[in-house]
Amino acid sequence: MSGSLSPTNELVLLPAKRAQSKSKTIAIVIIIVLLLAAVSRMGFYTVQPIGALPQGVTLMVWRASGEPFFNSPDAVCLKLQGGVSLLCRGLAIVRAPVDRIILRLPYMNWAYLVSTGGLVFDR
């Protein structure tokens, strides 16, 4: 830390160091705000292992307005019909947010469970 002691034995920062410190603080605040804005628009879409996707998949996606942070075809069926059927699951998979994918990840069971409220449905 560069500074000098004043006659009252207080450490006084030199003006250049204050400006540099202030710039770093502003940069950190801007980075945090941008990260929070990005995270608030991102979400996870999980497809449990089924015949078409034997390994399952979890996608990090840009969320549409009103879309939950954790979503899945089964969660969409639960919301629309109150249950899950093969027909509904197939239609929900067709409507998956494939045009908004940020990152493809391996299947994460915990993300699927969060999307369905802890319910598990047959594959």
Backbone hydrogen bonds, N-H to C=O, Kabsch-Sander energy under -0.5 kcal/mol:
donor,donor_aa,acceptor,acceptor_aa,energy
3,G,1,M,-0.5
4,S,12,V,-1.6
6,S,10,E,-2.4
9,N,6,S,-2.5
12,V,4,S,-2.5
13,L,11,L,-0.5
14,L,2,S,-0.8
17,K,14,L,-0.6
18,R,14,L,-1.7
19,A,15,P,-2.2
20,Q,16,A,-2.1
21,S,17,K,-2.5
22,K,18,R,-2.5
23,S,19,A,-2.3
24,K,20,Q,-2.0
25,T,21,S,-2.1
26,I,22,K,-2.4
27,A,23,S,-2.4
28,I,24,K,-2.4
29,V,25,T,-2.3
30,I,26,I,-2.4
31,I,27,A,-2.3
32,I,28,I,-2.4
33,V,29,V,-2.4
34,L,30,I,-2.4
35,L,31,I,-2.4
36,L,32,I,-2.5
37,A,33,V,-2.2
38,A,34,L,-2.3
39,V,35,L,-2.8
40,S,36,L,-2.1
41,R,37,A,-0.6
41,R,38,A,-1.0
42,M,38,A,-0.8
42,M,39,V,-0.7
43,G,61,V,-2.2
44,F,69,F,-3.4
45,Y,59,L,-2.6
46,T,71,N,-2.6
47,V,57,V,-3.1
48,Q,46,T,-0.6
50,I,53,L,-1.6
56,G,53,L,-1.0
57,V,47,V,-2.3
58,T,105,L,-2.2
59,L,45,Y,-3.1
60,M,103,L,-3.1
61,V,43,G,-2.6
61,V,59,L,-0.6
62,W,100,R,-2.2
63,R,41,R,-3.3
63,R,61,V,-0.6
67,E,64,A,-2.0
71,N,44,F,-2.6
76,V,72,S,-2.1
77,C,73,P,-2.2
78,L,74,D,-2.5
79,K,75,A,-2.2
80,L,76,V,-2.5
81,Q,77,C,-3.4
82,G,77,C,-1.0
82,G,78,L,-1.0
83,G,77,C,-0.8
89,R,85,S,-2.8
90,G,86,L,-2.4
91,L,87,L,-2.2
92,A,88,C,-2.6
93,I,89,R,-2.3
94,V,90,G,-1.9
95,R,91,L,-1.3
96,A,93,I,-1.6
98,V,96,A,-2.3
100,R,97,P,-1.5
101,I,98,V,-0.6
102,I,60,M,-3.6
103,L,60,M,-1.7
105,L,58,T,-3.1
109,N,107,Y,-0.6
111,A,108,M,-0.6
112,Y,108,M,-1.7
113,L,109,N,-2.7
114,V,110,W,-2.1
115,S,111,A,-2.0
116,T,112,Y,-1.6
117,G,114,V,-0.8
118,G,113,L,-3.5
119,L,116,T,-0.7
